[in-house]
């Protein structure tokens, strides 16, 4: 049976202001062991998962004041988008473990509820959502579900991943934030153009920076740097590199993620 987790999060600031603050903190690397940093780390993870979903055929809508709709994340039909989705979801899994082996996470599923930077609560049954502010619901399965459960099970999430003390974790969070912003910006350009656009050289550089921080954080050999004209071959290299790491990190990019945003 596949392990699955349903994470419901709300932030009194509203999701979009929370995400904006989280991306700014990640860029600055100014993490500390307090509720503000915890709230921003959660918002960063939400933003990254949303960016990955926005590369699929069923994108996430803009973050509004209240969540109302559920969007299943599917694998993009474009091979270069698949590559970015995989990099993002691997990046989230690595961030949630602080570089530890994600396969060591407990195989436990369930429902997780968080509000801002307050301690997480775990419920067996659905509860009424009476919180003020925006609500996001993310469903994850497989390895990403295990790492998500492990992350929120910690009494102190940020100490567990060492983001306030480990330079590699800080750099990884920064790279994940940059890729998230890059993907969101790319999608905005495509919407304006009314057509699909290839990644440009700067965007590919940002994506490769995330692959590099994944390597530094986990001592994992990432795929060879992707190239603009040969994305199909690059995806093959990704799959081959992951398969050759003694099952250290399965294809997290194939995991399903669900968002509920207005």
QUIRA-V815497 format. One record per residue. PSI is psi in whole degrees, -180 to 180 (* if undefined). D_FIRST is the distance of its C-alpha to the first C-alpha in Angstrom with 2 decimals. Layout:
# QUIRA-V815497
[[PSI,D_FIRST] [PSI,D_FIRST]]
This chain:
# QUIRA-V815497
[[133,0.00] [131,3.78] [133,6.40] [148,9.10] [137,12.68] [115,15.58] [120,18.88] [124,22.08] [141,25.27] [153,28.90] [122,32.08] [-21,35.52] [-18,37.04] [147,35.13] [-45,32.39] [-45,34.80] [-36,37.27] [-43,34.48] [-42,33.17] [-44,36.77] [-38,37.39] [-43,34.26] [-37,35.23] [-42,38.74] [-41,37.68] [-41,35.45] [-39,38.44] [-21,40.75] [26,38.44] [62,39.74] [142,36.84] [169,37.65] [73,35.98] [174,36.47] [-32,34.85] [-44,36.20] [-38,34.48] [-43,31.18] [-40,31.46] [-36,32.36] [-42,29.51] [-42,27.05] [-36,29.06] [-44,29.07] [-41,25.28] [-45,25.28] [-41,28.04] [-44,26.35] [-37,23.13] [-40,25.51] [-41,27.54] [-44,24.62] [-34,23.75] [-9,27.45] [-5,27.39] [-179,25.19] [-13,26.48] [79,25.52] [163,27.21] [140,27.33] [172,30.58] [145,33.03] [115,32.18] [-162,34.27] [-31,35.10] [141,32.30] [145,28.89] [-23,28.54] [152,26.45] [129,22.89] [116,22.63] [137,19.51] [126,19.88] [160,20.00] [135,21.17] [152,24.96] [-20,26.93] [130,29.30] [-35,28.60] [-31,30.43] [-37,28.37] [-41,25.12] [-44,26.64] [-41,27.45] [-45,24.02] [-43,22.50] [-42,25.27] [-48,24.78] [-36,21.03] [-40,21.60] [-40,24.55] [-45,22.67] [-42,20.12] [-39,23.20] [-39,25.08] [-18,22.45] [-7,22.63] [24,26.33] [-6,25.80] [162,23.75] [116,21.01] [-23,17.93] [-12,15.73] [-8,17.43] [146,16.06] [137,14.15] [72,10.36] [136,10.95] [176,10.59] [-159,13.15] [130,16.44] [135,19.21] [128,22.79] [151,25.63] [117,29.23] [-127,31.47] [16,31.57] [159,31.06] [145,28.54] [150,24.95] [154,23.77] [129,20.36] [146,19.83] [-27,17.53] [163,19.17] [148,20.89] [158,24.42] [139,27.48] [96,28.24] [9,31.84] [154,32.25] [153,35.03] [-174,34.48] [148,31.90] [134,28.23] [139,25.39] [124,21.75] [126,19.26] [128,15.57] [153,13.75] [167,10.37] [-140,9.48] [-42,12.58] [-33,14.69] [-42,12.63] [-44,12.98] [-35,16.63] [-45,17.31] [-44,16.26] [-44,18.30] [-50,21.22] [-14,21.64] [-14,21.20] [142,24.40] [-31,27.63] [100,29.29] [-44,27.14] [-33,30.04] [-35,31.17] [-43,27.72] [-6,27.83] [30,31.63] [-25,32.53] [-10,35.91] [-20,36.91] [117,35.29] [-34,37.05] [-39,34.20] [-41,31.76] [-45,34.51] [-37,35.09] [-43,31.43] [-39,31.26] [-45,34.48] [-39,33.25] [-40,30.07] [-40,32.39] [-41,34.75] [-40,32.17] [-48,30.97] [-38,34.60] [-45,35.26] [-44,32.50] [-42,33.63] [-39,37.19] [-43,36.44] [-37,34.77] [-39,37.85] [-38,40.11] [-40,38.29] [-40,38.61] [-39,42.29] [-20,42.87] [22,41.05] [165,39.45] [139,36.95] [143,38.39] [159,37.69] [140,37.09] [177,40.45] [-40,41.43] [-39,41.11] [-40,37.59] [-35,36.55] [-44,38.18] [-41,36.16] [-42,32.89] [-28,34.02] [-37,34.90] [-42,31.28] [-36,30.29] [-41,33.11] [-31,32.07] [-42,28.52] [-46,30.28] [-37,32.57] [-41,29.95] [0,27.47] [40,29.90] [136,27.75] [110,29.59] [169,29.06] [163,29.78] [150,33.42] [136,34.95] [158,34.38] [151,37.46] [-47,38.47] [-10,39.68] [60,36.90] [-33,33.58] [-43,31.86] [-37,32.83] [-40,31.71] [-39,28.16] [-39,28.20] [-38,29.37] [-51,26.56] [-41,23.92] [-41,26.00] [-41,26.55] [-42,22.92] [-24,22.06] [7,25.00] [36,24.01] [45,22.20] [25,18.78] [-44,20.10] [101,18.73] [176,16.45] [81,17.39] [-28,16.67] [-13,18.88] [-3,16.30] [149,14.09] [138,14.60] [141,16.90] [133,18.54] [147,22.01] [108,24.19] [159,27.83] [*,31.03]]
